[in-house]
Amino acid sequence: MGQTVIPQLRMLRAGISLPFYERLGFSVDWQHQFEPGFPLFVQLTRAGQTIFLSEHRDDCAVGGAVYFVVPDVDECHRAFAANGIAIAEPPENTPWDTREMLVADPDGNRLRFATDATPANADDANKP
């Protein structure tokens, strides 16, 4: 089964927010606007993970957070830094066996990227 929940974040200015997300590696799947000058609603996807961004003030509030599970958070860190993304918290290991980093978008939404710090075959190594 694919992704079953799509997080939605508020953006204040699409002209600033969308280029930021594109530098993170997201692609715009589609966008909707009732007519020119009206708020924009956008679907973006990066590596199979989809989010919505909305300029509609009643859809959600600025200051949301999304937790992305990725194959290699250190690779994300390198790619984001190379694209000029400011990293709020660089990758670090957590007490709950993940390696995580934090990025804030131009609107103050928090994007946490995480990788399981336990090797995939760790359970097998402990079996007799």
C-alpha positions in Angstrom: 0.0 0.0 0.0 1.3 3.5 -0.9 1.1 6.6 1.2 -2.3 6.8 2.9 -2.1 10.2 4.6 -1.0 13.5 2.9 0.2 16.2 5.3 -1.0 19.7 4.5 1.1 22.8 5.4 0.2 26.5 5.1 2.3 28.7 2.9 2.1 32.4 2.9 3.7 33.2 -0.4 3.9 30.6 -3.1 6.5 32.5 -5.0 8.9 32.0 -2.1 7.7 28.7 -0.7 7.6 26.7 -4.0 11.2 27.4 -5.0 12.3 26.4 -1.5 10.5 23.0 -1.8 11.9 22.5 -5.3 15.5 23.0 -3.9 14.6 20.2 -1.4 13.9 17.9 -4.4 10.1 18.2 -4.5 8.3 18.4 -7.8 4.9 20.1 -8.3 2.4 17.4 -9.3 -0.5 19.8 -9.8 -1.8 23.1 -8.5 -5.3 24.7 -8.2 -6.4 28.3 -8.1 -10.1 29.3 -8.5 -9.0 32.3 -10.5 -6.0 34.6 -10.8 -5.1 36.4 -7.6 -6.8 33.8 -5.4 -4.9 31.5 -3.0 -3.0 28.6 -4.5 -3.2 25.0 -3.5 -0.4 22.7 -4.6 0.5 19.0 -4.4 4.3 18.2 -4.3 6.1 14.9 -4.2 9.7 14.0 -3.3 10.9 10.4 -3.5 7.4 9.0 -3.3 6.3 11.2 -0.4 3.5 13.7 -1.1 2.5 16.8 0.7 0.0 19.6 0.1 0.8 23.3 0.5 -2.0 25.8 0.7 -2.2 29.6 0.7 -5.9 29.3 1.9 -5.8 30.7 5.5 -8.6 28.5 6.7 -7.0 25.2 5.5 -4.4 25.1 8.3 -2.1 27.3 10.3 1.6 28.2 9.8 3.9 26.4 12.1 3.0 22.8 11.2 5.5 19.9 11.1 6.0 16.9 8.9 8.2 13.8 9.7 9.8 12.2 6.6 11.3 8.8 6.8 14.1 8.7 4.2 16.7 6.0 3.3 19.7 8.2 4.2 19.4 11.4 6.2 23.1 12.2 5.7 22.6 12.1 1.9 19.6 14.4 2.3 21.8 16.7 4.4 24.5 16.9 1.7 22.0 17.5 -1.1 20.0 20.1 0.8 23.2 22.0 1.9 24.5 21.9 -1.8 21.2 23.5 -2.8 21.6 26.3 -0.3 19.1 25.1 2.2 19.7 26.3 5.8 19.7 23.3 8.1 18.1 24.1 11.5 19.5 21.0 13.2 22.1 18.8 11.4 21.9 15.0 11.4 22.3 13.5 14.8 21.5 10.1 16.4 18.5 10.0 18.8 17.8 7.9 21.9 15.0 6.2 19.9 17.4 4.7 17.3 16.9 7.2 14.4 19.2 9.7 12.8 17.4 12.9 12.2 17.8 16.5 11.0 15.5 19.5 10.9 14.8 22.0 8.2 12.4 25.0 8.5 10.6 26.3 5.4 10.2 30.0 4.7 6.8 30.0 6.5 8.1 28.4 9.7 6.9 24.9 9.1 9.3 22.2 10.5 10.4 19.4 8.2 12.1 16.6 10.0 14.0 14.0 7.9 14.9 10.7 9.7 16.6 7.4 9.0 16.4 4.3 11.1 19.8 4.1 12.8 19.5 0.3 13.5 21.0 -1.8 10.7 18.3 -3.7 8.7 19.8 -7.0 9.7 20.5 -6.2 13.4 17.7 -8.6 14.5 19.2 -11.4 12.4 22.7 -10.8 14.0 21.2 -11.5 17.4 19.6 -14.8 16.5 21.3 -18.1 17.3 
